[in-house]
Amino acid sequence: MEGKKNLCAMIPAELHARIMAEKEEMKLGTLAEYVERIFAEHFEGGNDMQTERTLAVKISAELFDRLKEYLEKNHLKQKDFITQLIQQALDNAEE
């Protein structure tokens, strides 16, 4: 891997879980891809990390499988689906 350097750091388990969940949500194959994207956004000014937050929740395996089937069937991304649900709930609560 010419032109690449290894980066290793111990982090809290809770933070690791959030990172792995976001990596999956972003449909990235490796942790290296995720870390490279995060650092590139930070240093190159792509995504303002202060304007977005990660939401991670644990759900039952059965509910997770149902969700994945629904998303595949309807050609939806998990992030878009969850964001839409939250927005609808908040809009309804404001009415």
MOKA-V571219 format. One record per residue. N is the residue number from 1. PHI is phi in radians with two decimals (NA if undefined). OMEGA is omega in degrees with one decimal (* if undefined). BURIAL is I if it has 16 or more other ideal C-beta (glycine too) atoms within 10 Angstrom, else O. Layout:
[[N/PHI/OMEGA/BURIAL] [N/PHI/OMEGA/BURIAL]]
This chain:
[[1/NA/-179.2/O] [2/-1.13/178.8/O] [3/1.41/179.9/O] [4/-2.08/176.7/O] [5/-2.25/179.2/O] [6/-1.46/177.4/O] [7/-2.28/-177.7/O] [8/-2.35/179.5/O] [9/-2.67/174.5/O] [10/-1.44/179.3/O] [11/-2.31/178.3/O] [12/-1.07/-177.9/O] [13/-1.02/-179.7/O] [14/-1.10/177.8/O] [15/-1.14/177.8/O] [16/-1.04/-179.9/O] [17/-1.09/178.8/O] [18/-1.13/178.8/O] [19/-1.09/-178.2/I] [20/-1.13/178.1/O] [21/-1.13/179.6/O] [22/-1.18/177.5/I] [23/-1.04/178.1/I] [24/-1.14/179.6/O] [25/-1.06/-179.6/O] [26/-1.41/179.5/O] [27/0.98/176.7/O] [28/-1.67/-175.5/O] [29/-1.29/-175.7/O] [30/-2.25/176.0/O] [31/-1.15/178.1/O] [32/-1.05/177.9/O] [33/-1.10/-179.9/O] [34/-1.11/-178.1/I] [35/-1.09/179.0/O] [36/-1.06/179.2/O] [37/-1.13/-179.5/O] [38/-1.08/179.8/I] [39/-1.15/178.6/O] [40/-1.08/178.6/O] [41/-1.09/-179.2/O] [42/-1.14/-174.4/O] [43/-1.45/-177.6/O] [44/-1.76/174.7/O] [45/1.29/-179.6/O] [46/-1.12/-177.1/O] [47/-1.78/176.9/O] [48/-1.30/-174.7/O] [49/-1.15/177.9/O] [50/-1.41/-177.5/O] [51/-1.66/179.2/O] [52/-2.25/177.2/O] [53/-2.30/178.3/O] [54/-1.67/176.2/O] [55/-2.01/179.6/O] [56/-2.21/177.9/O] [57/-2.37/174.3/O] [58/-1.68/176.0/O] [59/-2.30/-179.6/O] [60/-1.13/179.0/O] [61/-1.06/179.3/O] [62/-1.10/179.1/O] [63/-1.14/178.4/O] [64/-1.07/179.4/O] [65/-1.12/177.2/O] [66/-1.10/178.7/O] [67/-1.07/-179.6/O] [68/-1.05/177.7/O] [69/-1.07/179.7/O] [70/-1.08/-179.1/O] [71/-1.10/178.7/O] [72/-1.12/-178.6/O] [73/-1.06/-176.1/O] [74/-1.78/177.3/O] [75/0.93/-179.4/O] [76/-1.98/172.4/O] [77/-1.66/-177.7/O] [78/-0.98/-178.3/O] [79/-1.05/-179.0/O] [80/-1.11/-178.7/O] [81/-1.11/-178.4/O] [82/-1.14/178.5/I] [83/-1.05/179.5/O] [84/-1.11/178.6/O] [85/-1.07/-179.7/O] [86/-1.13/-179.6/O] [87/-1.06/178.9/O] [88/-1.09/179.8/O] [89/-1.11/179.5/O] [90/-1.19/176.9/O] [91/-1.08/179.0/O] [92/-1.12/179.8/O] [93/-1.18/-179.7/O] [94/-1.39/-178.5/O] [95/-1.34/*/O]]
